[in-house]
Amino acid sequence: MNVDRRGFLTGAASAAALATAESLASAGTARAQPAPATTVAKLPFPEGDSLRILVTGDAGTGARPQWAVADAARALHAREPFSCALGLGDNVYEQGPWADDDAQFNAKFEDPNRGLDFPWIMVQGNHDNSSVLPGDGGWLLRGDHEVAFHARSERWWMPARYYSVPIGSLVEFFVLDLNPIAAYLPPLFEPYWAADGQFMTEQAAWLDGALAASTAKWKIVCTHHPYLSNGSHGNAGAYEGLNIAPINGIHVKEFFEAHVLGRAQFLLSGHDHCLQVLEPTPACKGTRQLVSGAAAKTNSGAHATDARGITPALFENFTDLGFMVLELTASSADLTVHTVDPSNGQSTNAFQRRLA
């Protein structure tokens, strides 16, 4: 179904402004909780002086395109094994999970990724926190089910809504949850989730301290929502081409600029269903934005964008499924982008470059 997305979002903003305190408060009153004690043996993170990382995003449909991308990753893993994976959000389309043991976790994560048996560092996306409409990001309670699933899966790694994963002295991944400040239906009457509320304030303080304390060679921030994107959602502060705060992502832009840019070498995001290797702008302070959100959907068709080309790119592809592979050593960071044929799960090496 084709939808006028900008019209919908403008209407959503008006609806949010008119919603009752009772209805929105009920969508946001839960507090972020750490995962319960694990009930399964978790797959260990690798050790050594090099890593080979599978980078995917926006995968969780359970449909054939997701399986095709997973097939391509399995074939590559058989030849050149991965150390771990990054799942950059929208893990459970279209509404998100309904319970800690929702069958969607198997259908949209465990089953498609059989044989890719290594830790998956998972990020929360807007579809994982849906409220009224798929992807509105307005029911933040849902995200706690994904945190709780950490205890049930040997692969799925999400011990909290935001967290870090240091792997030796080589790399530290900093996983953020920016859904409260990127939602299309922001929880207006729940101060805890507000841009200046407890959740975001504590997350910012944690991130500032964790980045400053990290001794890793590579510092990689992982989010669902990008700072820069030539895809259909666009850049933070101008999401969807709108000038309506906060659904244009102005608070996301401010968060990145205050707490991320210039402090990490890479910012990895999904959200846009495409593959982009963007050049840093002056505002990035050297942090390079990668967008890998084509693990089940693409930006072609009704969601084609008029924003492409705003930011210079080493590579961008808006029509093909695919994923990225990031290889890290103490002295180098090499990136390969693989596109995938959905009819047979065959991958093509579409881009390869040493980025640092």
Secondary structure, 3 states (H helix, E strand, C coil): CCCCHHHHHHHHHHHHHHCCHHHHHHHHCCCCCCCCCCCCCCCCCCCCCEEEEEEECCCCCCCHHHHHHHHHHHHHHHHCCCCEEEECCCCCCCCCCCCCCCCHHHHHHHCCCCCCCCCEEECCCCHHHCCCCCCCCCCCHHHHHHHHHCCCCCCEECCCCCEEEEECCCEEEEECCCHHHHCCCCCCCCHHHCCCCHHHHHHHHHHHHHHHHCCCCEEEEECCCCCCCCCCCCCCCCHHHCCCCCCCCHHHHHHHHHHCCCCCCEEEECCCCCEEEECCCHHHCCCEEEEECCCCCCCCHHHCCCCCCCCCEEEEECCCEEEEEEEEECCCEEEEEEEEECCCCEEEEEEEEECC
